[in-house]
């Protein structure tokens, strides 16, 4: 009896580890919560061009394109956050033209096929494009969440960043898993 | 207390101690402050340094913390290995979970444990921005994140052994400062010593010298114009004042002494001046008494002489008192026989006692030694005074002198004399006063009894000089007992000074040629009269020069020399006479000074110039006779009396009035043993039984003209008679004895008859006295 229980335990741990390491696990509710927090926190490590804001007090707009994977948790995090003197507001966009108003734009895995359209719309704007899909950085993404072991980390593409006219803090770069 | 108190230490040591103490105190405080400041500033810099580091690390850790990148955080923290003093770093998230940790690789397990304990103890991560020092290390915590948005806490723990090294170094430095301070203080105090204490010490030494040498001419040396200079100046001027005052005092003292000397000389002079006329009065009165005068005239002259004698006594009292007051009275130290002194005194006063019909007795306790060394003259004076007073103030009863031995200590005998009377007594309140000068028990006493009131004061002083005390016990109306104590050295010289046979001087005659050098005509007459009465042939010289001239031409058996004479005084004349004698090789003629000086020093002066003896004016016949018998060669002394003179007859008649001196008889009472038969009765009966046999042998010897047997019998009767107080009988026997010894008895039968008749009277008298008892 004990024997069976022990095996079950080992098995379940193995199973869990397996699920977390997978990309699919990146989409889990817990992982999305952490990504939401990270997404908001990025606002203080990125420097936008001055014309990106209406004035000095204007909020940083975090846009979520398409289907919202965060839910209301991200609004909670944003409400108490302050990015270098600016408030953070979370907006959800369905249509590509509206995304031009955002400073940080999260592209969920479900909207990946519209990446080219998004890139086109955003041309001429300085928007930090964040996602959590494979090959995201190759498709003009700037920061991509990845699963390293059981931890959520992110990779940064400095090339894409420069293309967007954004300046990412070296601190952020220092904690990045990989930099392209 | 072996250790001297700080205030008694030398000013030098005090200054040194104060300087060193204050220097040490200052350097201690300075060092304390310095060390404290060093510690504080070191710690502050350590804290600043560490917190700066922590902030940098914290900022670097912000992103890893925010993005939960512990690897990066570890990496950042591990960069602290470049700072070897950082032992441990801990990064906590905002909720207190340990996020990242760094530990110095070389850290021992023990140290790590200690650090953990310390960390737990302080709970720094909860306190936020803080630091804490612990034995060998310190801990510091800072917030990580932006102001107002703390995302974690960073705790650094750093090694502090560097601090201890610094502390040790500081202690070395402070010790160095202390040593230097001590050396400097010693140097400073030696400098101060030169400037401050040395002048003070010198001043103190100077004052000590002044005090020790009593030399007020010493001055302190002034080296500066500060307070010490003022002090020195003040002391010097005080010394000036003292010196000046001393000089003035010396002058004043000299003046006072001169004045005192002048006073003494005045007293001596006065005494001389008064004594010279007194000599005339008393001498002439004596001469007059020797002439054929009737009874009434005799009474008058006798009164003159008595008055003169009282006056002389008064003058003597006043002189004595002056001398005592001036501290000039000094006691002589010569041998004397106490019994003789006492008996003489009693004898001298017996006449007065008889006149008042008083019993006068003297008892000397058998334990009292006979011979002493002291001043018999002064002792006699005291006794005379006390006995005289007793007789004066007693109208009925008796006056008794008792002499006791209190104790003998070594060679000193402590004697107590008591003079008891049955007179008027003295009021208790007055008993102390009477020993003061010019005081009598009652002012009225002077009027009633006369006297200067100096007698007891003089006695008091004399007794004090003899190391004794004087006092009185009395009940008013019931008589008084005056007592005094003296201390005399017991004389080992047993032979009495009066070894010369006691002869009734009045019975002696002198066959001598005598020169009297005397300028005063009255005194010339007195001396001439008295000496001629004693059988001498007299030449007179008016002054010393005449005396010296005469002596060169004529030999004298004796010279009386007045000391103060015009032209040449007695001292000079004596010197010249002695010189001439030396040249001529003739034996020295006895020269007797006649002086009115009663002051001490006269005697010495007289003896110094070569005189042999000394007689003070006024003198009487008896005094002259004593001198003559002392100094004339025996060939000049004629004990054979010439035809009985009137004065002798007078005396004889006077003395026959009293055949028995009862006081002598009464003195045996003292020997009376209780319960035995009356000792006097026994003595008298023995005397009366034995005497007729002696009388018989006297008669036989007289008939046979056997002078040998005559004087032996007379001697026996003389002694036994004297011991019973039959004085006249005794003296009659004594005369016969002397004549018998010299085998020149004229008319022995007549003398024996005289003795026989006196003996009968004495026998009757004795029986009468005894039956009256």
Interface residues (C-beta under 8 A of the other chain):
Chain A: X34 X38 X41 X44 X45 X82 X151 X152 X153 X154 X169 X171 X172 X174 X175
Chain B: X60 X62 X63 X64 X66 X67 X68 X69 X72 X146 X148 X149
